[in-house]
Amino acid sequence: MHEQELTRIKAVKAIFTDVDGVLTDGSIYLGADGHEMKRFTVEDGVGVALARQAGFYMALISGRESQATLTRARQLKIDEVYQGYLNKLEPFELLLKKFGLLPEEVAYIGDGFVDMPVLERCGVPVSVPHAPPRVKDLAIYITTTTGGRGVFSEVVQWILTHQGRLEEVFAAMRTDIYKAD
């Protein structure tokens, strides 16, 4: 890893992510009544808990409107959910202002062409193995995990490792869990 990339990773204060193809495998299950279902993994819930323990801001930015996404966000206690945005720079810029962040302080995970403008603007662009080559070319990290299989958790651990904070955050999370008992 280049020194410049390591410097960028160390500056991360927020992780924003696409949903379909990152938190899910991109499949959408439709019942005859039009009811939509998506498959999420609990592994990403662990990643969200780690990110929260580390003090990262988090947000979901999706090009599609989906009740399943809202339900999962509520379960994970992620309040910042922006759906129906094909121009993802719009919510990205709103989030920067809301949290008082610079673009360089944000890691963004995306897998599609609509994610490209945000991947170009953020400090730490991340993609997944099944993304189109043009999207992956923008990323400084391609996950080993595919969408819906723990991408978010992998990215949180990757960032914390490069920030030298992973063990500290794990220890703090363990302590908080034991306090709850």
C-alpha positions as CSV (number, residue, x, y, z in Angstrom):
1,M,0.0,0.0,0.0
2,H,1.3,3.4,-0.9
3,E,1.9,6.0,1.9
4,Q,-0.6,8.3,0.3
5,E,-3.4,5.7,0.5
6,L,-2.5,4.9,4.1
7,T,-2.7,8.6,5.0
8,R,-6.2,8.7,3.4
9,I,-7.4,5.6,5.3
10,K,-6.1,7.1,8.6
11,A,-8.2,10.2,8.0
12,V,-11.5,8.3,7.7
13,K,-14.2,9.5,10.1
14,A,-17.3,8.2,8.2
15,I,-18.3,5.2,6.1
16,F,-21.1,5.7,3.6
17,T,-22.3,2.8,1.5
18,D,-24.6,1.8,-1.3
19,V,-27.1,-0.9,-0.4
20,D,-27.9,-3.3,-3.3
21,G,-24.8,-5.2,-4.4
22,V,-23.0,-4.2,-1.2
23,L,-25.2,-4.9,1.8
24,T,-27.1,-7.4,-0.3
25,D,-26.1,-9.6,-3.2
26,G,-28.1,-7.3,-5.5
27,S,-31.0,-9.8,-5.8
28,I,-34.5,-8.6,-5.2
29,Y,-37.2,-11.1,-4.3
30,L,-40.7,-10.2,-5.4
31,G,-43.8,-12.0,-4.4
32,A,-46.9,-12.2,-6.5
33,D,-48.4,-9.3,-4.5
34,G,-45.4,-7.1,-5.3
35,H,-43.9,-7.5,-1.8
36,E,-40.2,-7.0,-2.0
37,M,-37.6,-8.9,0.1
38,K,-33.8,-8.7,0.3
39,R,-31.2,-10.9,1.9
40,F,-28.9,-9.2,4.4
41,T,-26.2,-10.8,6.5
42,V,-25.8,-10.5,10.3
43,E,-22.0,-10.1,9.6
44,D,-22.6,-6.6,8.4
45,G,-24.5,-5.9,11.6
46,V,-21.3,-6.8,13.5
47,G,-19.5,-4.3,11.2
48,V,-22.0,-1.6,12.0
49,A,-21.5,-2.3,15.7
50,L,-17.7,-2.0,15.2
51,A,-18.1,1.2,13.2
52,R,-20.3,2.7,15.9
53,Q,-17.9,1.7,18.7
54,A,-15.1,3.3,16.6
55,G,-17.1,6.5,16.4
56,F,-17.6,6.5,12.6
57,Y,-20.5,8.3,11.1
58,M,-22.5,6.0,8.9
59,A,-25.1,6.4,6.1
60,L,-26.8,4.4,3.4
61,I,-27.2,5.9,0.0
62,S,-29.3,3.9,-2.5
63,G,-30.6,4.6,-6.0
64,R,-33.7,2.5,-5.2
65,E,-36.6,3.0,-2.8
66,S,-37.1,0.0,-0.6
67,Q,-39.0,-0.7,2.6
68,A,-36.7,-3.7,3.2
69,T,-33.7,-1.2,3.3
70,L,-35.5,1.0,5.8
71,T,-36.3,-1.9,8.0
72,R,-32.7,-3.1,8.0
73,A,-31.4,0.4,8.7
74,R,-33.8,0.7,11.7
75,Q,-32.5,-2.7,13.0
76,L,-29.0,-1.5,12.7
77,K,-29.8,1.9,14.2
78,I,-28.5,3.8,11.1
79,D,-30.5,7.0,10.9
80,E,-29.0,8.4,7.8
81,V,-30.8,6.6,4.9
82,Y,-31.1,8.2,1.5
83,Q,-33.1,6.3,-1.1
84,G,-34.2,7.0,-4.7
85,Y,-31.0,9.0,-5.5
86,L,-29.5,8.2,-8.8
87,N,-27.4,11.3,-8.3
88,K,-25.7,10.1,-5.1
89,L,-23.5,13.2,-4.9
90,E,-26.6,15.1,-3.6
91,P,-27.0,13.1,-0.4
92,F,-23.2,12.8,-0.1
93,E,-22.8,16.6,0.0
94,L,-25.7,16.9,2.4
95,L,-24.0,14.4,4.7
96,L,-20.7,16.2,4.6
97,K,-22.4,19.4,5.7
98,K,-24.5,17.6,8.4
99,F,-21.5,16.0,10.0
100,G,-19.0,18.7,9.3
101,L,-16.8,16.4,7.2
102,L,-14.4,16.9,4.4
103,P,-14.8,14.5,1.4
104,E,-11.3,13.1,2.3
105,E,-12.7,11.9,5.6
106,V,-15.2,9.6,4.0
107,A,-14.9,6.0,2.9
108,Y,-17.6,5.1,0.4
109,I,-18.5,1.5,-0.7
110,G,-20.1,1.2,-4.2
111,D,-20.6,-1.4,-6.9
112,G,-22.4,0.4,-9.7
113,F,-22.0,3.1,-12.3
114,V,-24.2,5.5,-10.2
115,D,-21.7,5.2,-7.4
116,M,-18.8,6.4,-9.6
117,P,-19.2,10.2,-8.8
118,V,-19.1,9.5,-5.1
119,L,-16.2,7.1,-5.5
120,E,-14.3,9.9,-7.3
121,R,-15.1,12.5,-4.7
122,C,-14.5,10.6,-1.4
123,G,-11.2,10.0,0.3
124,V,-11.3,6.2,0.4
125,P,-13.2,4.6,-2.5
126,V,-14.0,0.9,-2.0
127,S,-15.7,-1.5,-4.3
128,V,-16.6,-5.2,-4.5
129,P,-15.3,-8.1,-6.8
130,H,-18.4,-8.2,-8.9
131,A,-18.5,-4.5,-9.8
132,P,-17.8,-3.4,-13.4
133,P,-14.2,-2.8,-14.2
134,R,-14.7,1.0,-14.5
135,V,-16.1,1.1,-11.0
136,K,-13.3,-1.1,-9.5
137,D,-10.7,1.1,-11.3
138,L,-11.7,4.0,-9.0
139,A,-11.3,2.0,-5.8
140,I,-8.2,1.9,-3.6
141,Y,-9.5,-1.3,-2.1
142,I,-11.6,-4.2,-3.6
143,T,-13.1,-6.4,-0.9
144,T,-12.5,-10.1,-0.9
145,T,-16.1,-10.6,0.2
146,T,-19.0,-10.2,-2.3
147,G,-22.1,-8.2,-1.8
148,G,-24.5,-9.5,0.9
149,R,-21.7,-11.6,2.5
150,G,-20.2,-9.1,4.9
151,V,-18.7,-6.4,2.7
152,F,-19.4,-3.6,5.2
153,S,-17.9,-5.6,8.1
154,E,-14.8,-6.3,6.0
155,V,-14.3,-2.7,5.2
156,V,-14.7,-1.5,8.8
157,Q,-12.1,-4.0,9.9
158,W,-9.8,-3.1,7.0
159,I,-10.0,0.7,7.9
160,L,-9.6,0.1,11.7
161,T,-6.6,-2.2,11.0
162,H,-4.9,0.5,8.9
163,Q,-5.7,3.1,11.5
164,G,-4.1,0.9,14.1
165,R,-7.3,0.8,16.1
166,L,-8.9,-2.6,15.5
167,E,-7.8,-4.3,18.7
168,E,-8.7,-1.3,20.8
169,V,-12.2,-1.1,19.3
170,F,-12.7,-4.9,19.7
171,A,-11.7,-4.6,23.3
172,A,-14.0,-1.7,24.0
173,M,-16.9,-3.5,22.3
174,R,-16.2,-6.6,24.5
175,T,-16.2,-4.4,27.6
176,D,-19.5,-2.8,26.6
177,I,-21.1,-6.2,26.0
178,Y,-20.0,-7.5,29.4
179,K,-21.3,-4.4,31.1
180,A,-24.7,-5.1,29.5
181,D,-24.9,-8.5,31.2
